[in-house]
Every structure is written in structure tokens, then in C-alpha cells.
């Protein structure tokens, strides 16, 4: 696995396919996928600069610092890109819950399960 330091002044390779990139938040302590959100250049830059997650709210059309209002912050431990550099995996330490419904993770609606 190659480690490349992201240059905040050269984020273009992550946005070659559009203005938004999917960002998956994963809690490194509980090993739980927390949520999927989207980042633009500015939110990724702010995330790298502050060490806390910033996303682009598609519904509100503005930057969103996850947990700034609720205190349910996501402290970034590491960030990985996929093989095509068009999706990010943010390994975070979650404070409180991640989902706006009050659930710890946004992924709680079971669609299919072969174990039943």
C-alpha cells in the first residue's frame, strides 16, 4: 500500500470526474461504517487543514463541518483514496452518533441478509 501525502494545493486528481467525490466515514475504534457524504475541493482542503471532517451538503448547497452544531465530531486519523482516486475513505474517531436520526451509523436499514 503506497502512502502519498495529499498536497492541499493540488487536489485536482480527486475531482477529474466531477465537482463532488464520495467520502465514506469509517470509525477506526468500533470498525463501523458510519456514513457516506460528499466532498468538494474546499471541504477536502478544510478537512486536511483542520483534522476534522468537512463535507459538501448537496441539499443545502453549502459546506458542512460534521458535528459542529451537535458536538458529534469526526476527528480524522487517516484518509485513503480508492484505486481510481474517485472515492475517499476517511478513518475517523467518532464522538457521539454519526447519523442525523440519532443512530450511531447511517447504515441500519437491512435490505438483504443471507444469515437468516
N, C-alpha and C positions, 0 to 999 in steps of 0.2 A: 504494500500500500504506500503510495507516494504522498508525502506531505509537502504541500505548497502553501506558502504564506500568501493570503489574498492581499493584493495591493488595492487599497480603497480608492485609488485614483484610476484604476484600470479594471472596472467591473464589467466591461462590455461583453466579454466572452460568456457571461452567465445570462445575458439578455439578447442573444443573437436571434432567438425565435419569438421574441415579443417583449413587451414592456414589463410583464409580470412573470415571476418564477415561483412555482410551488415550493413551499417550505414546510417540512414535516418536523414538528417538535416532539422529541423523544426524551422522557425522563430517565437519566442515567442511573438514578438511585432505585426506582421501582421497576425499571425495564418496561415502561408503558409508553405506547404511542399516545400522545396527548391530543394532538390536533394537526390539522392541515390549514395553512393560511398562505397568503401570497406576499411576495416582496417585490418592490421595485428597486431601482438603483439607490434611491435616497434611503429607503428603510434598511437595506442591507448595509449601507455605509454607516448609518446611525447605530445599527446593531454591533458592527465591528468596533466602532469608536467608544460605545458605552458599555459593552459587555452584557447588555440586556436586550431582549427581543423587541424589535420594531417591525410592524407589518404594514401592508397597504390594505386598507378597508375598501373592498370593491363596492359595498353598499353605501358607505358614507363618502367615498371619494377622497379619503384623507389618510395621513399617516396615523398609526395607532401603536402606542407603547403598551404592550401587553402587561396588564396588571397595574398600570399607573393609577387608575381610579380605585380599583378593588384591593390592591395590595397583593394580588396573586401573580407575582412577578415570575419571570423566567430568566434565570441567570445562565448565560451561555458558557458552556465548558469547551465545546469544540463544534466546528462546522465541517461537514463533508459535502462534496458535490457528487452526483452520480456520474456514470461513465460518459454521458453526453453533455455534462455541465449545464443541464436544464432543469434540475431539481436539487434542492438543498435539504440536508438532514441536519437539524440543529439539536445537538445533545445539550440538554439543559438540566438545571436543578430547579424544580418547580416549587414555588411557595403557594400553598393553598390549592385551589382547584384550577383547572385549565379551561373548562367549558363554561359558557355563559349561562347554561341551565343549572349550574351548581354541581354538576357531576365532575369527578376528578379528571376524566378523559372525555373527549367528544365522541369517542367510539364505544357506544354502549347499546346500540340497536342491532341485535343479532339478525342477520339476514339468512345465513346458512351455517349449519354445523353438522359435520358427519359423525360426531361423537355421541349423538343422541340416539 
